[in-house]
Amino acid sequence: MSDSTPLERVRAVCLALPEVTERLSHGSPTWFIRGKKTFVMYLDDHHGDGRLALWCAAPEGMQQALVHGEPEHYFVPPYVGHRGWVGVHLNRGLDFNEIAGAIEEAYLTIAPKRLAEEAIRARG
């Protein structure tokens, strides 16, 4: 998987989660739970911002902790930042396990309880 593009790697993590689908939303690859609730968006140079990044749902308080603790890797994304979502840079050396963790946390933040429990059981 090391030869995969960032999008391919993100897609693999997202689609491995229960009842996740992908489709374009606002021109960007976006992942949904049961086709309805967005939990991750992939953005490449969104409106010329120069970032290759994810916008991820996050539990309360996580955005502030990550952005203040590691501003080189995390940021407050436009449009969804006011809801606590966190931006994750994909091209600034952040270990992919951290990126995958942000994706899984986003899923657990948005997923209904039964699906969240299923995802937790699946990862062991």
Backbone hydrogen bonds, N-H to C=O, Kabsch-Sander energy under -0.5 kcal/mol:
donor,donor_aa,acceptor,acceptor_aa,energy
4,S,1,M,-1.6
9,R,5,T,-2.3
10,V,6,P,-2.7
11,R,7,L,-2.9
12,A,8,E,-2.1
13,V,9,R,-1.8
14,C,10,V,-2.7
15,L,11,R,-2.9
16,A,12,A,-0.9
17,L,14,C,-1.6
20,V,17,L,-1.2
21,T,32,F,-2.2
23,R,30,T,-2.2
25,S,28,S,-2.4
28,S,25,S,-1.7
30,T,23,R,-1.7
31,W,40,V,-2.7
32,F,21,T,-2.8
33,I,37,K,-2.5
34,R,19,E,-3.3
34,R,32,F,-0.6
36,K,33,I,-2.0
37,K,33,I,-1.7
38,T,36,K,-0.6
39,F,31,W,-2.2
40,V,31,W,-1.1
41,M,55,W,-2.1
42,Y,29,P,-2.7
43,L,41,M,-0.5
43,L,53,A,-3.2
45,D,43,L,-0.6
45,D,51,R,-3.8
48,G,45,D,-2.2
49,D,46,H,-1.5
53,A,43,L,-2.9
53,A,51,R,-0.6
54,L,88,V,-2.1
55,W,41,M,-2.4
56,C,54,L,-0.5
56,C,86,V,-2.9
57,A,39,F,-2.2
62,M,59,P,-2.1
63,Q,59,P,-0.6
65,A,61,G,-1.9
66,L,62,M,-2.8
67,V,63,Q,-2.8
68,H,64,Q,-2.3
69,G,65,A,-2.0
70,E,66,L,-3.0
73,H,70,E,-2.1
74,Y,70,E,-2.0
75,F,87,G,-1.8
80,V,78,P,-2.4
81,G,77,P,-1.4
83,R,80,V,-1.5
84,G,81,G,-2.0
85,W,80,V,-1.5
86,V,56,C,-2.8
87,G,75,F,-3.6
88,V,54,L,-2.7
89,H,73,H,-2.8
90,L,52,L,-3.2
91,N,52,L,-0.6
98,E,95,D,-1.1
99,I,95,D,-1.5
100,A,96,F,-3.1
101,G,97,N,-2.0
102,A,98,E,-2.0
103,I,99,I,-2.0
104,E,100,A,-2.7
105,E,101,G,-2.4
106,A,102,A,-2.1
107,Y,103,I,-2.3
108,L,104,E,-2.5
109,T,105,E,-1.9
110,I,106,A,-1.5
111,A,107,Y,-3.2
116,A,112,P,-2.5
117,E,113,K,-2.6
118,E,114,R,-1.9
119,A,115,L,-2.5
120,I,116,A,-2.3
121,R,117,E,-2.4
122,A,118,E,-2.2
123,R,119,A,-1.6
124,G,120,I,-0.6
124,G,121,R,-1.0
